[in-house]
Amino acid sequence: QVQLVESGGGLVQAGGSLRLSCGASGRTLSNKAMGWFRQAPGKEREFVAAINWSGSRTYYSDSVKGRFTISRDNAKNTVYLQLNSLKPEDTAVYYCAEDRDYYSDYPNRFGSWGQGTQVTVSS
């Protein structure tokens, strides 16, 4: 089973930026679509963004579209989430997840999850 490790979270002022990274040990991520999710205190985990296995297709929730960018570098076995124009409501633990299917262009069955990285946006 792949182990996913998120990094890059932190405390930032509203309007600021962060870049989250999701790396893997155990095997390659290059044949799997990947996603980012977040969970704020007292709320359910929600979808943020996803990217297909090749990086040619990306998907975003309406709440982050135009502000966040998901990307991947398969040579580095890493997926990124660039967070721009951050708002206090973006405060949450951010998780990366791996799609269960291989070579998926429409990821919607996420299985393995990382431990999460905290993003806190102050007003």
C-alpha positions as CSV (number, residue, x, y, z in Angstrom):
1,Q,0.0,0.0,0.0
2,V,1.3,3.4,-0.9
3,Q,2.1,5.9,1.9
4,L,1.2,9.4,1.1
5,V,2.8,12.3,3.0
6,E,1.6,15.9,2.8
7,S,3.8,18.9,3.5
8,G,3.8,22.7,3.1
9,G,1.0,23.7,5.4
10,G,1.3,26.6,7.8
11,L,-0.1,29.9,9.1
12,V,-0.6,32.6,6.5
13,Q,-2.5,35.9,6.4
14,A,-5.6,36.3,4.2
15,G,-4.6,37.0,0.7
16,G,-1.4,35.0,1.0
17,S,-0.2,31.8,-0.7
18,L,1.0,28.4,0.2
19,R,2.1,25.4,-1.9
20,L,1.2,21.9,-0.6
21,S,3.1,18.8,-1.7
22,C,2.1,15.2,-1.6
23,G,4.8,12.6,-1.9
24,A,4.7,8.9,-1.9
25,S,6.8,6.0,-0.7
26,G,6.3,2.4,-1.7
27,R,5.5,2.9,-5.4
28,T,4.9,5.3,-8.2
29,L,2.0,7.7,-8.4
30,S,2.4,8.2,-12.1
31,N,-0.4,5.8,-13.1
32,K,-2.9,7.1,-10.6
33,A,-5.2,10.1,-10.5
34,M,-4.8,12.1,-7.4
35,G,-6.9,14.4,-5.3
36,W,-6.8,17.0,-2.6
37,F,-9.5,17.2,0.1
38,R,-9.8,19.3,3.3
39,Q,-11.6,19.1,6.6
40,A,-12.3,22.1,8.8
41,P,-13.1,21.7,12.5
42,G,-16.7,20.5,13.0
43,K,-17.2,19.9,9.2
44,E,-17.1,16.9,6.9
45,R,-14.2,16.3,4.6
46,E,-14.8,18.0,1.3
47,F,-13.3,17.7,-2.2
48,V,-10.9,20.5,-3.2
49,A,-9.2,19.4,-6.5
50,A,-8.2,16.4,-8.5
51,I,-5.9,15.7,-11.4
52,N,-5.9,12.7,-13.8
53,W,-2.9,10.3,-14.1
54,S,-1.1,12.2,-16.8
55,G,-1.8,15.7,-15.6
56,S,-3.8,16.7,-18.6
57,R,-7.1,17.1,-16.8
58,T,-7.9,19.0,-13.6
59,Y,-11.0,19.4,-11.5
60,Y,-11.9,21.9,-8.8
61,S,-14.6,22.6,-6.3
62,D,-16.4,25.9,-7.0
63,S,-15.1,27.3,-3.7
64,V,-11.5,27.2,-4.8
65,K,-11.7,27.5,-8.6
66,G,-9.6,30.3,-9.9
67,R,-7.6,30.5,-6.6
68,F,-6.0,27.0,-6.3
69,T,-4.1,25.0,-8.8
70,I,-3.4,21.3,-8.7
71,S,-0.4,19.9,-10.6
72,R,1.9,16.9,-10.6
73,D,5.5,16.0,-11.4
74,N,5.5,12.3,-12.1
75,A,9.3,12.3,-12.3
76,K,9.4,13.4,-8.7
77,N,6.4,11.3,-7.7
78,T,4.8,14.3,-6.2
79,V,1.5,16.1,-6.5
80,Y,1.1,19.8,-5.6
81,L,-1.7,22.2,-4.6
82,Q,-0.9,25.8,-5.1
83,L,-3.1,27.9,-2.8
84,N,-3.5,31.6,-3.7
85,S,-5.7,34.4,-2.5
86,L,-6.3,32.5,0.7
87,K,-9.3,33.2,2.8
88,P,-10.0,32.4,6.5
89,E,-12.6,29.9,5.4
90,D,-9.8,27.9,3.7
91,T,-8.5,27.0,7.1
92,A,-8.6,23.2,7.4
93,V,-6.4,20.1,7.4
94,Y,-5.6,19.3,3.8
95,Y,-5.3,15.7,2.7
96,C,-4.1,14.1,-0.5
97,A,-5.6,10.9,-1.8
98,E,-5.0,8.4,-4.5
99,D,-7.6,7.2,-6.9
100,R,-8.3,3.4,-6.7
101,D,-8.3,2.9,-10.5
102,Y,-5.3,3.0,-12.8
103,Y,-5.0,5.5,-15.6
104,S,-8.2,7.3,-14.7
105,D,-9.1,10.5,-16.4
106,Y,-12.2,11.0,-14.1
107,P,-11.1,10.2,-10.6
108,N,-13.9,9.6,-8.2
109,R,-12.9,6.5,-6.1
110,F,-10.3,7.7,-3.7
111,G,-8.6,5.1,-1.5
112,S,-5.3,5.7,0.2
113,W,-5.0,8.9,2.2
114,G,-2.2,10.9,3.8
115,Q,-2.1,12.1,7.3
116,G,-2.9,15.7,6.4
117,T,-1.2,19.1,6.7
118,Q,-2.7,22.0,8.6
119,V,-3.5,25.3,6.7
120,T,-4.5,28.2,8.9
121,V,-5.5,31.5,7.3
122,S,-5.7,34.5,9.6
123,S,-7.9,37.5,8.9
